[in-house]
């Protein structure tokens, strides 16, 4: 059995009484002694069951998965963390694959790819489509293909986690972690895992449309500092498009009906000029970000 004495299993929970006992038992059977459950004020017996099965339990001071993760890591004394959900969808059998790149020094952050081996019924068609869109958008915006940035099965060093600037409180935390890995050049690996269907008696806390919208918004907002050319360029392109359409309408009205729209013409000119300025600002910001990253690499090499 591998030595996991330097690893803490961190499990954020909210009303997981149906599954948390089995989850804790499975990881204890794999040789993990440090298991920390961070509970988000469950109204069922989640905390009591986790303690009965041998986990350390704290009740988070705030709310949301992201806040639970930050608070939990602050309590961890080991140098490595294995994070997963408490809903029974991730296997303790995959822990070794998750931790091997970390413990061997080949990575600072490891993501478990749920799509490598997904059990039938583990993810709805809607959620699968949403995940695909978000993963492709992330790869396009940030230039890294992590295959499954919304995966809740993660392994990372506490040191690399502390280099991240995380502010998300809810389910957008996984997206923010992926962005921070790309932004700070944190060595990241993706490994294949098995994703199990959630037990029938266990209800999901995820709301596809609400949480999906928040994740997409977070992905776009975080592009401001990691890919400013995309962020400001897309806003600038939208402004230029609005201005161009308005200008075409004004021109058609003038030549066909002899009607002048002076205010609309001024609006068209303003939006086109604003779009051009935003595009130029994006180019300059992207240059500064590139130079900043290059300077950080040189400082780390020294």
C-alpha positions as CSV (number, residue, x, y, z in Angstrom):
1,X,0.0,0.0,0.0
2,X,1.4,3.4,-1.0
3,X,2.5,5.8,1.8
4,X,0.0,8.7,1.8
5,X,1.2,10.2,5.1
6,X,1.9,13.6,3.3
7,X,-1.6,13.8,1.8
8,X,-4.8,15.2,3.2
9,X,-8.1,14.1,1.6
10,X,-10.2,17.2,1.5
11,X,-14.0,16.8,1.0
12,X,-16.3,19.8,0.8
13,X,-19.9,18.6,1.6
14,X,-23.5,19.9,1.7
15,X,-26.2,17.4,2.7
16,X,-24.3,14.3,1.7
17,X,-25.5,12.0,4.5
18,X,-26.4,9.2,2.0
19,X,-22.8,8.9,0.6
20,X,-20.2,10.5,2.9
21,X,-19.8,7.5,5.1
22,X,-18.9,5.2,2.2
23,X,-16.6,7.8,0.7
24,X,-14.6,8.2,3.9
25,X,-14.5,4.4,4.4
26,X,-13.2,3.9,0.8
27,X,-10.3,6.3,1.3
28,X,-9.4,5.0,4.7
29,X,-9.2,1.5,3.1
30,X,-6.8,2.9,0.6
31,X,-4.4,4.0,3.4
32,X,-5.4,7.6,3.9
33,X,-5.3,8.7,7.6
34,X,-5.8,12.4,7.2
35,X,-9.3,13.0,5.9
36,X,-10.9,16.5,6.4
37,X,-14.6,17.1,5.7
38,X,-15.5,20.8,5.3
39,X,-19.3,21.0,5.7
40,X,-21.4,23.8,4.4
41,X,-24.0,23.8,7.1
42,X,-25.8,20.6,6.1
43,X,-29.3,20.1,7.4
44,X,-28.9,16.3,7.5
45,X,-26.5,14.0,9.4
46,X,-23.5,14.6,7.1
47,X,-21.2,15.9,9.9
48,X,-22.1,13.2,12.4
49,X,-21.7,10.4,9.9
50,X,-18.3,11.7,8.7
51,X,-17.0,11.8,12.2
52,X,-18.4,8.3,13.0
53,X,-16.4,6.9,10.0
54,X,-13.1,8.5,11.1
55,X,-12.9,11.9,9.3
56,X,-12.0,15.2,10.9
57,X,-14.9,17.6,10.4
58,X,-15.2,21.4,10.4
59,X,-18.2,23.6,9.6
60,X,-17.2,26.3,7.1
61,X,-17.6,29.9,8.2
62,X,-19.1,31.0,4.9
63,X,-21.0,29.3,2.1
64,X,-20.2,27.8,-1.3
65,X,-17.7,25.2,-2.5
66,X,-15.0,27.7,-3.3
67,X,-15.0,29.2,0.2
68,X,-15.1,25.7,1.7
69,X,-12.0,24.8,-0.3
70,X,-10.0,27.8,0.8
71,X,-10.9,27.4,4.4
72,X,-10.2,23.7,4.3
73,X,-6.7,24.1,2.8
74,X,-5.9,26.7,5.6
75,X,-6.5,23.8,8.1
76,X,-4.4,21.3,6.2
77,X,-1.0,20.5,7.8
78,X,0.2,18.1,5.1
79,X,2.0,19.4,1.9
80,X,-0.4,17.7,-0.5
81,X,-4.2,17.8,-0.9
82,X,-6.4,15.3,-2.7
83,X,-9.8,17.1,-3.2
84,X,-13.0,15.4,-4.2
85,X,-16.8,15.7,-3.8
86,X,-18.6,13.8,-1.1
87,X,-21.3,12.5,-3.4
88,X,-19.8,9.1,-4.2
89,X,-19.1,9.9,-7.9
90,X,-15.3,9.6,-7.5
91,X,-13.4,6.4,-6.8
92,X,-10.8,6.0,-4.1
93,X,-9.2,3.5,-6.5
94,X,-8.1,6.4,-8.7
95,X,-6.3,8.2,-5.9
96,X,-2.9,6.6,-6.8
97,X,-3.2,7.8,-10.4
98,X,-4.1,11.2,-9.2
99,X,-1.2,11.5,-6.7
100,X,1.6,9.8,-8.6
101,X,2.5,12.8,-10.8
102,X,2.4,15.0,-7.7
103,X,4.5,12.8,-5.4
104,X,7.0,12.0,-8.1
105,X,7.6,15.7,-8.7
106,X,6.2,15.7,-12.3
107,X,3.3,18.1,-11.5
108,X,2.0,20.6,-9.0
109,X,-1.6,20.3,-9.9
110,X,-3.5,17.2,-11.2
111,X,-6.9,17.1,-12.8
112,X,-9.0,13.9,-13.1
113,X,-10.6,13.6,-16.5
114,X,-14.1,12.3,-16.0
115,X,-14.8,11.8,-19.7
116,X,-12.1,9.2,-19.9
117,X,-14.4,6.6,-18.3
118,X,-17.8,7.8,-17.5
119,X,-20.4,5.4,-16.2
120,X,-23.8,5.5,-17.9
121,X,-26.1,8.0,-16.3
122,X,-23.3,9.8,-14.5
123,X,-23.9,13.0,-16.4
124,X,-27.0,14.3,-18.2
125,X,-26.8,15.3,-21.9
126,X,-27.3,18.9,-21.0
127,X,-24.5,18.9,-18.5
128,X,-22.3,17.0,-21.0
129,X,-22.9,19.7,-23.7
130,X,-22.2,22.5,-21.2
131,X,-19.0,20.9,-20.1
132,X,-17.9,20.5,-23.7
133,X,-18.6,24.1,-24.5
134,X,-16.8,25.4,-21.4
135,X,-13.7,23.2,-22.0
136,X,-13.4,24.3,-25.6
137,X,-13.8,27.9,-24.6
138,X,-11.1,27.6,-21.9
139,X,-8.7,26.0,-24.4
140,X,-9.4,28.8,-26.9
141,X,-9.1,31.7,-24.5
142,X,-6.3,30.5,-22.3
143,X,-4.3,28.3,-24.6
144,X,-4.3,25.1,-22.5
145,X,-6.3,22.0,-23.0
146,X,-7.0,20.5,-19.6
147,X,-9.8,18.3,-21.0
148,X,-12.1,18.6,-18.0
149,X,-11.6,21.9,-16.1
150,X,-14.9,21.4,-14.2
151,X,-13.7,18.1,-12.6
152,X,-14.0,18.1,-8.8
153,X,-11.3,15.4,-8.5
154,X,-8.0,17.3,-7.9
155,X,-4.6,16.8,-6.4
156,X,-2.3,19.7,-5.7
157,X,0.5,20.9,-3.5
158,X,-0.4,23.4,-0.8
159,X,2.5,25.6,-2.1
160,X,1.0,25.8,-5.6
161,X,-2.5,26.5,-4.2
162,X,-1.2,29.4,-2.2
163,X,0.2,30.9,-5.4
164,X,-3.3,31.1,-6.7
165,X,-5.5,34.1,-6.2
166,X,-8.9,32.5,-5.7
167,X,-12.1,34.5,-5.0
168,X,-14.9,32.3,-6.3
169,X,-17.2,31.0,-3.6
170,X,-19.4,28.5,-5.6
171,X,-19.0,25.9,-8.3
172,X,-16.9,28.4,-10.4
173,X,-13.9,27.5,-8.2
174,X,-12.7,24.7,-10.5
175,X,-12.7,27.1,-13.5
176,X,-10.8,29.7,-11.5
177,X,-8.2,27.1,-10.4
178,X,-7.7,26.0,-14.0
179,X,-7.3,29.7,-15.1
180,X,-4.8,30.3,-12.2
181,X,-2.8,27.2,-13.3
182,X,-2.5,28.6,-16.8
183,X,-1.8,32.2,-15.6
184,X,0.9,31.3,-13.1
185,X,2.4,28.4,-15.2
186,X,1.7,25.9,-12.5
187,X,2.8,22.5,-13.8
188,X,-0.5,20.7,-14.5
189,X,-1.2,17.1,-15.5
190,X,-4.5,15.5,-16.5
191,X,-5.1,11.8,-15.7
192,X,-7.9,9.4,-16.6
193,X,-10.4,8.5,-13.9
194,X,-13.7,6.8,-13.7
195,X,-16.7,8.9,-13.0
196,X,-19.6,7.1,-11.3
197,X,-23.3,7.8,-11.4
198,X,-24.6,9.6,-8.3
199,X,-26.5,7.2,-6.0
200,X,-30.3,7.6,-6.5
201,X,-30.9,8.6,-2.8
202,X,-28.4,11.5,-3.1
203,X,-29.5,14.8,-4.6
204,X,-27.2,17.1,-6.5
205,X,-26.4,20.6,-5.4
206,X,-25.6,21.7,-8.9
207,X,-28.1,23.8,-10.9
208,X,-27.1,23.5,-14.5
209,X,-28.4,26.9,-15.9
210,X,-27.6,29.0,-12.8
211,X,-24.2,27.5,-12.1
212,X,-23.3,27.1,-15.7
213,X,-24.0,30.8,-16.4
214,X,-21.8,31.7,-13.4
215,X,-19.0,29.5,-14.7
216,X,-19.1,30.9,-18.2
217,X,-19.1,34.5,-16.8
218,X,-16.2,33.7,-14.5
219,X,-14.3,32.2,-17.5
220,X,-14.8,35.3,-19.5
221,X,-14.1,37.7,-16.7
222,X,-10.8,35.9,-15.8
223,X,-9.6,36.3,-19.4
224,X,-9.1,40.0,-18.6
225,X,-5.7,39.4,-16.9
226,X,-4.6,36.2,-18.7
227,X,-5.7,36.9,-22.2
228,X,-6.5,40.6,-22.5
229,X,-6.4,40.6,-26.3
230,X,-9.4,38.2,-26.3
231,X,-11.2,40.1,-23.5
232,X,-10.9,43.6,-24.8
233,X,-10.8,42.5,-28.4
234,X,-14.1,40.8,-28.2
235,X,-15.7,43.8,-26.5
236,X,-14.1,46.1,-29.1
237,X,-15.3,43.9,-32.0
238,X,-18.8,43.9,-30.6
239,X,-18.7,47.7,-30.4
240,X,-17.4,48.0,-33.9
241,X,-20.1,45.7,-35.2
242,X,-22.8,47.7,-33.5
243,X,-21.4,50.9,-35.0
244,X,-21.0,49.4,-38.5
245,X,-24.6,48.1,-38.5
246,X,-25.9,51.5,-37.3
247,X,-23.8,53.3,-39.9
248,X,-25.2,51.1,-42.7
249,X,-28.8,51.8,-41.5
250,X,-28.1,55.6,-41.5
251,X,-26.6,55.4,-45.0
252,X,-29.5,53.4,-46.4
253,X,-32.0,55.8,-44.9
254,X,-30.1,58.8,-46.3
255,X,-29.8,57.5,-49.9
256,X,-33.2,55.9,-50.2
257,X,-35.5,58.2,-48.3
258,X,-33.5,61.3,-47.8
259,X,-33.8,61.0,-44.1
260,X,-30.9,62.1,-42.0
261,X,-30.2,60.5,-38.6
262,X,-27.6,62.8,-37.1
263,X,-27.7,61.4,-33.6
264,X,-27.5,57.8,-34.9
265,X,-24.6,58.8,-37.1
266,X,-22.7,60.2,-34.2
267,X,-23.5,57.1,-32.2
268,X,-22.2,54.9,-35.0
269,X,-18.9,56.9,-35.2
270,X,-18.5,56.8,-31.5
271,X,-19.0,53.0,-31.2
272,X,-16.6,52.3,-34.1
273,X,-13.9,54.5,-32.6
274,X,-14.5,53.0,-29.2
275,X,-14.1,49.5,-30.7
276,X,-10.9,50.4,-32.4
277,X,-9.5,51.8,-29.1
278,X,-10.5,48.8,-27.1
279,X,-8.8,46.5,-29.7
280,X,-5.6,48.6,-29.6
281,X,-5.7,48.5,-25.7
282,X,-6.1,44.7,-25.9
283,X,-3.1,44.4,-28.1
284,X,-1.0,46.6,-25.8
285,X,-2.2,44.7,-22.7
286,X,-1.5,41.4,-24.2
287,X,2.1,42.6,-24.9
288,X,2.5,43.7,-21.3
289,X,1.1,40.3,-20.0
290,X,3.5,38.4,-22.3
291,X,6.5,40.5,-21.1
292,X,5.4,40.0,-17.5
293,X,5.2,36.2,-17.9
294,X,8.6,36.2,-19.5
295,X,10.1,38.2,-16.7
296,X,8.6,35.9,-14.1
297,X,10.2,32.9,-15.9
298,X,13.6,34.5,-15.9
299,X,13.3,35.3,-12.1
300,X,12.3,31.7,-11.4
301,X,15.2,30.4,-13.5
302,X,17.6,32.6,-11.6
